[in-house]
């Protein structure tokens, strides 16, 4: 299986990146091919709502979305979004990638293309937030659900951790390693 991790954290070696790295190590140990893309390292134009993807099935921009990100998403069997919480949402670089997935939504719903026929692709969300608010992850879960739907991926589950703010905070989380092992086993 091809496992694609999309790291949304702009913080180098941050908590959500650590979470992603543990999961990818576990998946690699199980014999899967893994790849991680860092949203902040990709040169991505924001979606301008031009509608080209809705009529032609392709984006007008030629950037790292079309050359790197989109081919990786199409190839992947499992996709993991990993992100910190920024104002109850994804950070800007990751949100730009999510917005541009409109091209796959257009192919699926407007142009009725079935490019993922007979593939059972799975999506997972990892999120880390500093506060302990009840609705802390609601925005990310909803956005992830629509991202996965547009890319014809079944949203399977999420691992979300509250009250983690300091850099390195996830490294000592009491259930993290067991959570990762259990998730890898299920997938």
HURANOR-V121824 format. One line per field, one symbol per residue. ss: DSSP state (@ for helix, = for strand, . for the rest). phi: phi as a letter, one per 20 degrees, with the letter a starting at -180 (. if undefined). burial: # if it has 24 or more other ideal C-beta (glycine too) atoms within 12 Angstrom, else .. Layout:
ss->???
phi->???
burial->???
This chain:
ss->.======.......@@@@@@@@@@@@@@@...======@@@..........@@@@@.......@@@@@@@@@@@@..=======.=..=..@@@@@@@@@.@@@@@@@@@...........=======.........@@@@@@@@@@@@@...========.......@@@@...@@@@@@@@@@@.
phi->.eddddeeffefleffffgffffffffffeneecbcdegfeeeceffdmfngffddmcefedbfffecfggfffffeccdecbeeclmbffgfffffffffgffgfffeeelecfdgmddecccddbccfedggegdgffffffgfgfffelcefeabcccemdcfgnfffdffdgffgffffffff
burial->.########.#..###########.##....#.#######.#.#..#.....#.....#.#..###.###.###.###########..###.################.......#....##########.....##.###.######.####.#.#####..#....##..#..#..##..##..#
